[in-house]
Amino acid sequence: MLRIITQQADVRAELQRICERLQRAEGERTQDEQLLHKEATVREILQAVKRQGDKAVLHYTSEFDHQTLQPEELRVTGSELDAAYQQVSKDLLAAIQLACRQIEEFHRQRVPKSWVHFGEDEIVLGKRYTPVDRAGLYVPGGRASYPSTVLMNAIPAKVAGVPRVVMVTPTRGEKTISSAVLVAAQEAGVQEIYRIGGAQAIAALAYGTETIPKVNVITGPGNIYVTLAKKLVYGTVGIDSLAGPSEVLIIADETANPAHVAADMLAQAEHDPMAAAILLTTDAGLAKKVQVAVERQLIDHPRRIDTEKAIAHYGLIVVVESLTAAAELSNEFAPEHLELEIKDPWALISQIRHAGAIFLGYSTPEAVGDYLAGPNHTLPTSGAARYASALGVETFLKHSSIIQYSPTALHKVAGAIDALANAEGLPSHADSVRRRVEENE
């Protein structure tokens, strides 16, 4: 049953419990014991793949995914890619192509421009953006297939100009990968795909094997083992984020449609038993109606078991005193997805400081952002929206500073550099400037 509480209750403690649900999985061992055990397993996998390459990848793929592969079977063949188009409906292909156009159009607006500024005394300062050489995309495939995840990761990489994009995704039995995933990859410009998943796939991308190339950046969500693997290889490669279970927080007033709000909460809860769905409302009547609507919509839900678990453990309705109070609680939670189903959402948005993506109005369910609005659906979770942002073109770019000083400009700042260098006990720093200045006098 979806719980209703009032703001007078210990709401903040309950929201914190939900925010930290990955570390506080109910009925399991303590946080430290869980993570230490899983991290030890992941470290073992990473080291084995680093030392043994394909051999270790194939071993763990057999052990965890129950797929026996030969090295030459790791990469998806051209004939498999071609065949995938024959196995998707025209409607699905059209939807994938529409999503591609929308996502690409949005991300092309985000490409940062290199710039150079010419100042006094022939000082030149600037910033130059260049893409990484190789990007690795992880696409999960355990509970379902996710063509949208392919698009959201691959398109920003291509827009950034990454020369080589590599994708890994686990098989779903009989060495097969979802046709929708393969079609989405090709529509997004990815042809190099390997049928592996889990921590071994992250290790292969980070360190390289005889078959799989070492990349510079790894993006894409996965289970706890994938997330820990990304955390442990960070520094060897760059990563997008450490994604946790998905979440939505909805702020609604008395004008919201309870059936729509309930559907949006279930749309999040059906992702995973640890997904979170939270409603903050100023109307106690709406709260009760949403509670009833959730129960009704669960009756014939195709993913009822997992969805009910998420609602029971991490679903919550809070009746608040005002929309301002709702905004304050939302900022503390810093949700991955925030829906403003209120009469005037633009009046409240100035009070929202922390959210991965904000959906305004009654006709903007979070599902729009999941699939084809354009902004990325790979977003910060578990409170990370306080300091992090969505995956984007910038994830696949790095920038270099550009600095050029003329002899005149160097002469003017030589004294300041000398003072700072000597204050830090670095005489050669000062000497490197002084020699140049003396030679030009």
N, C-alpha and C positions, 0 to 999 in steps of 0.2 A: 504493500500500500504506500502510495506517495504521501509523505508526511507534510502537514501544515504546521508552522510555528509562527509566533508573533515576534516582532522586533524586541519585545521585552525579554524574551528568552535569551539564552547565551548564543546568539546568532553567530557572532564572530568565531567562537570556538568550533561551532559546527561547520562553518565555511572553511576554516583552516583544516579540519579533519578531511573534508572532501578534497581540498587542494593538495593535501599530502597523501592522498589515498594510495599512490603507488608504493610509498614506503610503509604504509600502515595496513597492508592487505589483511583483511579480517580473517581470523582463523588460522593464520600462518605464524611462522616464527617471528621474532622481533626484527626490526628494521636492519640492525647491524648483522644479525645472523643471515638473513635473507641475502643481503647484498654481498657479504663476504663469500658465501657459498657460490652464488651465481658469478661473481666477479672472478673467483678462482677458476671456475670452469671456462669462462671466456678467455682468461689469460692463457690457459693451457691450449685452447684452440688457436689463439693468435700466434703463439710461439711455434706451434706445430706447423701451421701454414707458412710462417716465415722461414722455417728451416726446410720443410719438405715440399712446399709448393703444391702442385696438382695432386700429389699422392695424399696429402692431408685433407685437401678440399674434398676429394672423392670419398675418403674414409668417413668424414663427418657428415657428408651428404647421405651416405648409406646408413649411418647410425641414427641420425636425427630425422631425416626426411624419407627414409626407407626407399631410396632410389639408387640403384646400382648403375653407375655411369662409367664409360671409358673416357679418357682425356679428349678424344676426338668428338665425343658427344656433348661436351660442355657448351659449345657454342650452338645457338639456334641457326639452322641452315637457311639458305635462300629459298629453297623449295617450301620450307615450313612457313616462312614469312609470306610467300605468295599465296599459299593455301589458306592462310588465316583470313584473307579477304573473301574467300568463298564461303566462310563459315560464320560471317556476321550478317545481320539483316541490313537492308538498305536504310532503314530508319536509324539503326545504331550507327552505321557509317556516317550518315548525314549529321547525326548529333555530335559525333567525334570531330568531324570537320568544322562544324559550327563552333564548338568549344575551342578548337585550335585557333581559329581566326580571332575569336574574342580575347583569348589569353595572350596571343602574340601582339595584338593591337595594344592591349594594356601595358605589357612589359616593354614594348618599344618606346613608350613615353618615359620609361624609368632609366634608360641608359644614360649614365653620367658622361659628360663631355670633358675631354681633356682641355686644359686651359693654360695660357701663358700670360703673365703680366710684366710689362716693361716699365720699370720704375726709374727714379732719378739715378744719375751717375752710372747708367747702363747696368743697373741691377735687373736681372731676369729671374722671376720666380714663377713656378707653375706646378701643375699636377697632370700626370699622364696615366691613363687607364689602359690596361691590357688584360686580356682574358687568360685564364690558366690554360695549360697545354692539353690537359685531359681531365674530364669530369666523370665520376662514377655515380650512377643513380641506383638507389635501392628501392625496389617496388615490392611490397609485401604480397604474399599470396596464400596465406594460411587459411583464414576464415572466409575469404572471398577474393574475387579478382578486382583490381582497381585501375581501370584505364585512365580515370581522372588523375590519379597520382602520377602516372606516366607523363601526362600532359603538363601538369603543374611543375614537374621537375625538369623535364627535357626542354620545354620551350624557352624558359629563361636562359638556360645554358646555350642554346642555339642563338638566341637574340644577342647574348653577350659575345658571341663569336668564338666559342670554344671549338678548336679544330677537331677534337676527338671526344665523343660522348659514348660511354660504355654503360650498359644497363645489366643489372643482375636481378633475378626474381626466381623464387622457388617454384618447382613443378607442383602440380596438383594430382599426381598419380600418372603412371604410365609415361613418365618423362615428358608430359605435355604441359604447355603454358596456355593460359586463356587466350583464345583468338582475339578477343577484344583488346587485351593488353598488347598483343603483337601488332595489331592494326594501329592502335594509338601510338605506339612507339614509331612506326614507320611514318605516320602522318606528321609526327613531331620531328622527324628527321633522324631517328635513331635506327641504325641497322645492326649494330654490334651488341648482341644480347646473349647472356650466359644463364643457363638454367640452374642456378644455385641460390641459396638463401642462407639466413642465419648468420651467426658470428663468423663462420668460415668465409662467407661471401664478402663481408667487410674486411676481413684479413687479406683476402685475395686482392681486393682493390687497393688496400693500403700498402701492401708489400710487393705485389705482383707475383705471378707464377709463370711457369713455362707457357701457359696458354692465355692467361688473363693479364692485361697490362696494369702496371702501377699507375694510379691516378693522383691528381693533386688535391681534389676536393671530392668529398662524398656527401650526397644529400639523400633524403628520403626517410620515411618513418619505418618503424619495425617494432618487434616485441622487445621485452626487457633485455634479452641477450644481444639483439642488434644494437639497442641503445647503449648498453655497456661497452660493446665492442667499439662503437663510434667514439665514446668517451675515452677509451684507452688508446686509440690510435691517433687521437687529436694531438697535433704537434708533428707527427710524421706526415699527416695530411690535414687539410682543413675540413671542417664539417659545417653543416647548416645549423643544426640545433640538436638538443637531446629531447626528443618528443616523448611526452607521456600520454596517458589515455586522453581521449578527446573530451570536450566539455562545451556546454552552452549555458549562458546566463541570459535570461529574458527579463527585461523590465517592462511591466504592463500596467496600464490603468484600467478604469472601468469601461473604456471604449473598446478594449481588445476582444477578439472573438475567442472564447474558451476552447472551442474545438481546434482552432488553428494553433493556439498556444500549446495545447496537449500534443498535437501532431508534431510540432517542432521539438518538443521535449523528447518524444519517442524517436524522432529522426536521429537525435544524438545518442540516445540510450541504446539503439539497436547496433551501434558500432561494436560494442564490447561490453562485457559484464562490469568493467571498471569505468565506463564512460559516465560523465556527470551531467545532470540536467537540473537546472535551478531556475526558479521563478521568483522574482521580487515584485510584489504588487501592492498598490495602495488600496485595493478593493477586496475586502474579505469575501464578498459574494463571488467575485471572479475566482478567487483561490479555491473555493469549494467546487465551483463548476468545472474548473480545470482538473481537479482531483478526480471527479466523477468521469470526465471525458477521457482521461488517461486510462482508467480501468476499463471503460467500454472499448476503446481502441486496441487494448491489449488482448481482448478475447480471442480474436482470430488472427493474431499477428504471426506471420511466418517465422519470425525469430523470437518468439515469445519468451523462451527460457532465459536467454542471455539478456534480453531487454528488461524482463521483470527483475532480474538480479541487479542490473544497473539502477533501475528506479528504486528498488528496495533499499539499496545500500548508499547510493550516491545521488538520489533524486530528492528534491527539497522545494517546498513552497514557503516563502517568508512574507507575511503581511507587514508592510512597513508604514511609517507615519506619513511619508511624503516621497516625491520623486527625488528630491535632494538626498534624503536618507538612502534611497535605493542606489543612487549614483555613488555615494560614499562607500557603501558595502561592495558595490561592483568594483570600485577602484582597489579596494583591499584584496579582493579575490583575483583581480586582473585576469578575466576570462579569455580563453582562446577565441570564442565567438560570443559576441554581445548583440542581442536583438533589442531594439527599442520599439515595442508595440504600444505606442502611446499617441495621444491626439496630436502633439506637436514635438516630434523627435528632435528637430533642429534646435529647439529651445533648450533641450537638455544636453546636447552633445558637447557644449562648452564645458560641462562639469565632468565629462569622461576623460580621464587621463591615461588609463591603462587598459588596453584591450587589443587582441590580435587583429580582429576584424569587427567592424560595427555595421549592423544591418538596420536600416531605418525604415520604419513604417510597416503597415499591415500587409503589404504585397511583396515584402522582401524576406522570405524565409531563408534560413542559413543554407538550405540546399542549393539556392541560386549561386552562392559563392563556392560551394563545393565543386560545382561542375563547370560553369561556363560564363560567369559574370566577367571574369578577366583577372581580378586580383587573386593572388596565390592562396591556395587553401592549406599550404604547409605553414602552420602558425605556431607561435610560442604557447606552451601549455603549462599547467601546474604553477601558475603565478609568474612565469618568465616574461609575460607581457609587460612587467614593470620595467624591464631593461632591454628586451629583445623585440625583433620585428619579424615580419613574414619573410619566407624565402623569396628571393627575387634575382634580377639580373646581377645585382651587386655581389651576390654570393659567389659568382663565378668570375668576378673581376678583382684585380688588385691594382693599387695605384702607386706610382713612383713620384717622389718629389723632384722638381727640376729647379736647380739653383745655379746661377752664374753671376759672378761679381767682376767688375772691371778693376783695374789697378787703383783708380781713384776711390771707388767705393770701399775697397779693402783697406786703403790707407785711413779712411774716416773711422772705421770701426776697430782698427788694430789695437788701440789702447784698451777698449772694453774687453776684447777677446783675451788680451794679455792678462788683465786683472782677473777675469773669471777663471782662466786656465791655471794661473798660479794659486788662486784660492782653492782650487781642487787638487793641487799638487801634481799637475800634469805639464811640466815645463816644455816638453816637445810640442804640445799643442800650441803654446805661445810662440815657440821658436819657428814653427812652420809658417806662421803669419809674419813674424818679425823679419825673417830672411827675405821674403818676397817684397815687403815694404822697403827695406834698406836697399835692395837691388834696383828699385824704381825711383829712388830719390836722386 
